[in-house]
Amino acid sequence: METARSWEVAQGLPPEIAAVLGPEAELLLAIPEYKVALPGGGRQTQCDVFALVRIGGDTCAVSIEAKVAEPFGPTVGQWMADASAGKARRLAFLAALLGLSDIPRDIRYQLLHRTAAAVLEAERFKTDSAAMIVQSFSPDARWFPDYHRFVQLFGKTTEPDRRVDVALPSGRPLILGWACAEVVG
């Protein structure tokens, strides 16, 4: 609910999202509860918001994962417990898409598939870059350590409200970010 309010009040990009993407970021299109199919069967991944954003002269496909107090779901280890062949295929696909040779069992699976959603939609819409941003409404940045651990898979470090740039195997730039949002009255 907080996510919807923040995007409606902003009438464009919420300021914390714009701050992560950069001063030239301009919202072109935003779709709430946007679903993206992933290989391996099972459920689609659902972005809290999917947006197309112009950043200077480039376009970016952005997946927003909104959080207040709920965790990022199961770890890869939990998700892969008694895994089907479809889950194994999906995890291998995610690793290849994101350029990760090894995905530790303590990584939160949701961060992988939300990031993949942005990359897949960047390919589909032929955007210049992809981005996955956590829009956190938690005053104490709850679950940030899980996000930080995820960013470390790419050989990077991060802090709240900071953009992290990663090069994907395809050559397409990937932006990762944790945006601290305020609860809108």
Phi and psi in degrees as GROMACS dihedral restraints (atoms count N, CA, C in turn):
[ dihedral_restraints ]
;  ai    aj    ak    al  type     phi  dphi    fc
    3     4     5     6     1   -61.5    20    10
    4     5     6     7     1   -37.0    20    10
    6     7     8     9     1   -62.3    20    10
    7     8     9    10     1   -49.4    20    10
    9    10    11    12     1   -57.8    20    10
   10    11    12    13     1   -46.1    20    10
   12    13    14    15     1   -60.3    20    10
   13    14    15    16     1   -44.8    20    10
   15    16    17    18     1   -64.4    20    10
   16    17    18    19     1   -38.0    20    10
   18    19    20    21     1   -73.4    20    10
   19    20    21    22     1   -36.7    20    10
   21    22    23    24     1   -68.8    20    10
   22    23    24    25     1   -44.0    20    10
   24    25    26    27     1   -63.0    20    10
   25    26    27    28     1   -38.2    20    10
   27    28    29    30     1   -69.3    20    10
   28    29    30    31     1   -27.0    20    10
   30    31    32    33     1    49.4    20    10
   31    32    33    34     1    45.9    20    10
   33    34    35    36     1   157.4    20    10
   34    35    36    37     1  -146.5    20    10
   36    37    38    39     1   -75.4    20    10
   37    38    39    40     1   131.0    20    10
   39    40    41    42     1   -57.2    20    10
   40    41    42    43     1   144.2    20    10
   42    43    44    45     1   -56.6    20    10
   43    44    45    46     1   -34.6    20    10
   45    46    47    48     1   -69.9    20    10
   46    47    48    49     1   -31.2    20    10
   48    49    50    51     1   -72.6    20    10
   49    50    51    52     1   -44.9    20    10
   51    52    53    54     1   -60.1    20    10
   52    53    54    55     1   -38.1    20    10
   54    55    56    57     1   -63.6    20    10
   55    56    57    58     1   -37.5    20    10
   57    58    59    60     1   -72.1    20    10
   58    59    60    61     1   -41.0    20    10
   60    61    62    63     1   -76.7    20    10
   61    62    63    64     1   -27.4    20    10
   63    64    65    66     1   122.7    20    10
   64    65    66    67     1   159.7    20    10
   66    67    68    69     1   -64.6    20    10
   67    68    69    70     1   -20.7    20    10
   69    70    71    72     1   -90.1    20    10
   70    71    72    73     1    -1.3    20    10
   72    73    74    75     1   -64.3    20    10
   73    74    75    76     1   131.0    20    10
   75    76    77    78     1  -135.1    20    10
   76    77    78    79     1   127.6    20    10
   78    79    80    81     1   -71.7    20    10
   79    80    81    82     1   129.6    20    10
   81    82    83    84     1  -101.5    20    10
   82    83    84    85     1   -40.1    20    10
   84    85    86    87     1  -158.9    20    10
   85    86    87    88     1   138.8    20    10
   87    88    89    90     1  -135.5    20    10
   88    89    90    91     1   133.7    20    10
   90    91    92    93     1  -127.7    20    10
   91    92    93    94     1   120.3    20    10
   93    94    95    96     1   -77.4    20    10
   94    95    96    97     1   154.2    20    10
   96    97    98    99     1    50.7    20    10
   97    98    99   100     1    49.0    20    10
   99   100   101   102     1   -86.2    20    10
  100   101   102   103     1   127.3    20    10
  102   103   104   105     1  -102.5    20    10
  103   104   105   106     1   141.9    20    10
  105   106   107   108     1  -131.5    20    10
  106   107   108   109     1   127.4    20    10
  108   109   110   111     1   -75.4    20    10
  109   110   111   112     1   141.4    20    10
  111   112   113   114     1  -122.2    20    10
  112   113   114   115     1   147.4    20    10
  114   115   116   117     1   -61.2    20    10
  115   116   117   118     1   157.7    20    10
  117   118   119   120     1    99.9    20    10
  118   119   120   121     1     5.4    20    10
  120   121   122   123     1    74.4    20    10
  121   122   123   124     1  -168.1    20    10
  123   124   125   126     1    76.3    20    10
  124   125   126   127     1  -163.0    20    10
  126   127   128   129     1   -76.1    20    10
  127   128   129   130     1   155.2    20    10
  129   130   131   132     1   -76.6    20    10
  130   131   132   133     1   159.8    20    10
  132   133   134   135     1   -86.9    20    10
  133   134   135   136     1   142.7    20    10
  135   136   137   138     1  -121.8    20    10
  136   137   138   139     1   111.9    20    10
  138   139   140   141     1   -76.1    20    10
  139   140   141   142     1   139.0    20    10
  141   142   143   144     1   -62.3    20    10
  142   143   144   145     1   -39.4    20    10
  144   145   146   147     1  -143.7    20    10
  145   146   147   148     1   136.3    20    10
  147   148   149   150     1  -112.5    20    10
  148   149   150   151     1   132.6    20    10
  150   151   152   153     1  -134.4    20    10
  151   152   153   154     1   146.9    20    10
  153   154   155   156     1  -104.8    20    10
  154   155   156   157     1   127.9    20    10
  156   157   158   159     1  -129.4    20    10
  157   158   159   160     1   139.7    20    10
  159   160   161   162     1   -96.6    20    10
  160   161   162   163     1   130.7    20    10
  162   163   164   165     1  -124.4    20    10
  163   164   165   166     1   101.2    20    10
  165   166   167   168     1    65.5    20    10
  166   167   168   169     1  -124.4    20    10
  168   169   170   171     1   -95.2    20    10
  169   170   171   172     1     4.8    20    10
  171   172   173   174     1  -108.7    20    10
  172   173   174   175     1   160.3    20    10
  174   175   176   177     1  -112.6    20    10
  175   176   177   178     1   152.5    20    10
  177   178   179   180     1  -138.1    20    10
  178   179   180   181     1   132.9    20    10
  180   181   182   183     1   -90.7    20    10
  181   182   183   184     1   121.7    20    10
  183   184   185   186     1  -119.9    20    10
  184   185   186   187     1   127.0    20    10
  186   187   188   189     1  -103.6    20    10
  187   188   189   190     1   125.1    20    10
  189   190   191   192     1  -107.0    20    10
  190   191   192   193     1   127.6    20    10
  192   193   194   195     1  -113.1    20    10
  193   194   195   196     1   108.1    20    10
  195   196   197   198     1   -88.3    20    10
  196   197   198   199     1   140.6    20    10
  198   199   200   201     1  -139.7    20    10
  199   200   201   202     1   142.2    20    10
  201   202   203   204     1  -118.5    20    10
  202   203   204   205     1   -78.5    20    10
  204   205   206   207     1  -121.2    20    10
  205   206   207   208     1   -14.3    20    10
  207   208   209   210     1   -77.2    20    10
  208   209   210   211     1   147.7    20    10
  210   211   212   213     1   -76.5    20    10
  211   212   213   214     1   177.2    20    10
  213   214   215   216     1   -82.5    20    10
  214   215   216   217     1    22.3    20    10
  216   217   218   219     1    78.5    20    10
  217   218   219   220     1  -161.4    20    10
  219   220   221   222     1   -69.5    20    10
  220   221   222   223     1   157.1    20    10
  222   223   224   225     1   -75.2    20    10
  223   224   225   226     1   167.4    20    10
  225   226   227   228     1   -59.1    20    10
  226   227   228   229     1   -40.8    20    10
  228   229   230   231     1   -60.1    20    10
  229   230   231   232     1   -44.3    20    10
  231   232   233   234     1   -66.3    20    10
  232   233   234   235     1   -42.9    20    10
  234   235   236   237     1   -66.0    20    10
  235   236   237   238     1   -33.8    20    10
  237   238   239   240     1   -88.0    20    10
  238   239   240   241     1    -2.1    20    10
  240   241   242   243     1   -59.1    20    10
  241   242   243   244     1   126.9    20    10
  243   244   245   246     1    52.6    20    10
  244   245   246   247     1    44.1    20    10
  246   247   248   249     1   -68.1    20    10
  247   248   249   250     1   142.3    20    10
  249   250   251   252     1   -79.9    20    10
  250   251   252   253     1   169.8    20    10
  252   253   254   255     1   -62.0    20    10
  253   254   255   256     1   -34.4    20    10
  255   256   257   258     1   -63.0    20    10
  256   257   258   259     1   -41.1    20    10
  258   259   260   261     1   -66.1    20    10
  259   260   261   262     1   -40.9    20    10
  261   262   263   264     1   -62.8    20    10
  262   263   264   265     1   -42.1    20    10
  264   265   266   267     1   -61.9    20    10
  265   266   267   268     1   -43.0    20    10
  267   268   269   270     1   -63.7    20    10
  268   269   270   271     1   -45.2    20    10
  270   271   272   273     1   -63.5    20    10
  271   272   273   274     1   -40.8    20    10
  273   274   275   276     1   -63.8    20    10
  274   275   276   277     1   -39.6    20    10
  276   277   278   279     1   -62.4    20    10
  277   278   279   280     1   -47.1    20    10
  279   280   281   282     1   -60.8    20    10
  280   281   282   283     1   -43.6    20    10
  282   283   284   285     1   -61.3    20    10
  283   284   285   286     1   -45.5    20    10
  285   286   287   288     1   -66.3    20    10
  286   287   288   289     1   -44.1    20    10
  288   289   290   291     1   -59.9    20    10
  289   290   291   292     1   -40.9    20    10
  291   292   293   294     1   -91.9    20    10
  292   293   294   295     1    -4.2    20    10
  294   295   296   297     1    74.4    20    10
  295   296   297   298     1    34.6    20    10
  297   298   299   300     1  -108.4    20    10
  298   299   300   301     1   118.5    20    10
  300   301   302   303     1   -77.4    20    10
  301   302   303   304     1   -28.1    20    10
  303   304   305   306     1  -143.9    20    10
  304   305   306   307     1   129.2    20    10
  306   307   308   309     1  -111.6    20    10
  307   308   309   310     1   109.0    20    10
  309   310   311   312     1   -60.7    20    10
  310   311   312   313     1   150.4    20    10
  312   313   314   315     1   -66.5    20    10
  313   314   315   316     1   -18.4    20    10
  315   316   317   318     1   -87.6    20    10
  316   317   318   319     1    -2.7    20    10
  318   319   320   321     1   -74.0    20    10
  319   320   321   322     1   140.3    20    10
  321   322   323   324     1   -75.9    20    10
  322   323   324   325     1   121.3    20    10
  324   325   326   327     1   -56.7    20    10
  325   326   327   328     1   -38.3    20    10
  327   328   329   330     1   -58.5    20    10
  328   329   330   331     1   -36.5    20    10
  330   331   332   333     1   -64.8    20    10
  331   332   333   334     1   -35.5    20    10
  333   334   335   336     1   -66.1    20    10
  334   335   336   337     1   -50.7    20    10
  336   337   338   339     1   -76.9    20    10
  337   338   339   340     1   -26.3    20    10
  339   340   341   342     1   -69.8    20    10
  340   341   342   343     1   -37.4    20    10
  342   343   344   345     1   -67.6    20    10
  343   344   345   346     1   -42.1    20    10
  345   346   347   348     1   -59.8    20    10
  346   347   348   349     1   -37.8    20    10
  348   349   350   351     1   -58.1    20    10
  349   350   351   352     1   -43.8    20    10
  351   352   353   354     1   -64.2    20    10
  352   353   354   355     1   -42.1    20    10
  354   355   356   357     1   -66.9    20    10
  355   356   357   358     1   -44.8    20    10
  357   358   359   360     1   -62.4    20    10
  358   359   360   361     1   -41.6    20    10
  360   361   362   363     1   -72.7    20    10
  361   362   363   364     1   -28.6    20    10
  363   364   365   366     1   -63.6    20    10
  364   365   366   367     1   -41.0    20    10
  366   367   368   369     1   -65.1    20    10
  367   368   369   370     1   -45.5    20    10
  369   370   371   372     1   -62.7    20    10
  370   371   372   373     1   -44.0    20    10
  372   373   374   375     1   -91.0    20    10
  373   374   375   376     1     1.4    20    10
  375   376   377   378     1    55.5    20    10
  376   377   378   379     1    45.9    20    10
  378   379   380   381     1   -84.2    20    10
  379   380   381   382     1   164.2    20    10
  381   382   383   384     1   -75.8    20    10
  382   383   384   385     1   -27.1    20    10
  384   385   386   387     1  -149.8    20    10
  385   386   387   388     1   171.3    20    10
  387   388   389   390     1  -128.2    20    10
  388   389   390   391     1   155.4    20    10
  390   391   392   393     1  -146.9    20    10
  391   392   393   394     1   141.8    20    10
  393   394   395   396     1  -123.1    20    10
  394   395   396   397     1   119.6    20    10
  396   397   398   399     1  -124.0    20    10
  397   398   399   400     1   130.4    20    10
  399   400   401   402     1   -87.3    20    10
  400   401   402   403     1   120.2    20    10
  402   403   404   405     1   -97.5    20    10
  403   404   405   406     1    99.9    20    10
  405   406   407   408     1   -96.3    20    10
  406   407   408   409     1   122.3    20    10
  408   409   410   411     1   -98.9    20    10
  409   410   411   412     1     9.8    20    10
  411   412   413   414     1   -83.3    20    10
  412   413   414   415     1   121.9    20    10
  414   415   416   417     1   -64.2    20    10
  415   416   417   418     1   -21.7    20    10
  417   418   419   420     1  -108.9    20    10
  418   419   420   421     1    20.0    20    10
  420   421   422   423     1    51.9    20    10
  421   422   423   424     1    44.0    20    10
  423   424   425   426     1   -57.3    20    10
  424   425   426   427     1   137.3    20    10
  426   427   428   429     1    77.5    20    10
  427   428   429   430     1     3.9    20    10
  429   430   431   432     1   -58.5    20    10
  430   431   432   433     1   -38.8    20    10
  432   433   434   435     1   -56.0    20    10
  433   434   435   436     1   -35.4    20    10
  435   436   437   438     1   -66.2    20    10
  436   437   438   439     1   -41.8    20    10
  438   439   440   441     1   -64.3    20    10
  439   440   441   442     1   -45.2    20    10
  441   442   443   444     1   -58.9    20    10
  442   443   444   445     1   -43.4    20    10
  444   445   446   447     1   -60.8    20    10
  445   446   447   448     1   -39.8    20    10
  447   448   449   450     1   -62.4    20    10
  448   449   450   451     1   -46.8    20    10
  450   451   452   453     1   -60.4    20    10
  451   452   453   454     1   -35.0    20    10
  453   454   455   456     1   -62.4    20    10
  454   455   456   457     1   -23.3    20    10
  456   457   458   459     1   -59.3    20    10
  457   458   459   460     1   -27.1    20    10
  459   460   461   462     1   -93.4    20    10
  460   461   462   463     1    10.0    20    10
  462   463   464   465     1    75.6    20    10
  463   464   465   466     1    23.0    20    10
  465   466   467   468     1  -120.8    20    10
  466   467   468   469     1   167.6    20    10
  468   469   470   471     1  -126.9    20    10
  469   470   471   472     1   163.6    20    10
  471   472   473   474     1  -153.8    20    10
  472   473   474   475     1   174.0    20    10
  474   475   476   477     1  -150.2    20    10
  475   476   477   478     1   164.2    20    10
  477   478   479   480     1   -57.0    20    10
  478   479   480   481     1   146.2    20    10
  480   481   482   483     1    64.6    20    10
  481   482   483   484     1    24.0    20    10
  483   484   485   486     1  -121.9    20    10
  484   485   486   487     1   135.6    20    10
  486   487   488   489     1   -82.8    20    10
  487   488   489   490     1   139.1    20    10
  489   490   491   492     1  -122.5    20    10
  490   491   492   493     1   126.7    20    10
  492   493   494   495     1  -103.4    20    10
  493   494   495   496     1   131.7    20    10
  495   496   497   498     1  -130.3    20    10
  496   497   498   499     1   144.9    20    10
  498   499   500   501     1   -98.5    20    10
  499   500   501   502     1   124.3    20    10
  501   502   503   504     1   -81.5    20    10
  502   503   504   505     1   161.3    20    10
  504   505   506   507     1   -56.0    20    10
  505   506   507   508     1   -30.8    20    10
  507   508   509   510     1   -71.8    20    10
  508   509   510   511     1   -13.3    20    10
  510   511   512   513     1    95.1    20    10
  511   512   513   514     1   -13.1    20    10
  513   514   515   516     1   -71.9    20    10
  514   515   516   517     1   134.5    20    10
  516   517   518   519     1   -69.7    20    10
  517   518   519   520     1   143.0    20    10
  519   520   521   522     1  -120.9    20    10
  520   521   522   523     1   130.2    20    10
  522   523   524   525     1  -106.6    20    10
  523   524   525   526     1   130.3    20    10
  525   526   527   528     1  -116.8    20    10
  526   527   528   529     1   144.5    20    10
  528   529   530   531     1  -160.8    20    10
  529   530   531   532     1   153.5    20    10
  531   532   533   534     1  -119.0    20    10
  532   533   534   535     1   111.9    20    10
  534   535   536   537     1  -105.9    20    10
  535   536   537   538     1   117.5    20    10
  537   538   539   540     1   -79.9    20    10
  538   539   540   541     1   115.7    20    10
  540   541   542   543     1  -107.8    20    10
  541   542   543   544     1   152.9    20    10
  543   544   545   546     1   -99.2    20    10
  544   545   546   547     1   144.8    20    10
  546   547   548   549     1   -67.1    20    10
  547   548   549   550     1   127.3    20    10
  549   550   551   552     1   -86.8    20    10
  550   551   552   553     1   124.6    20    10
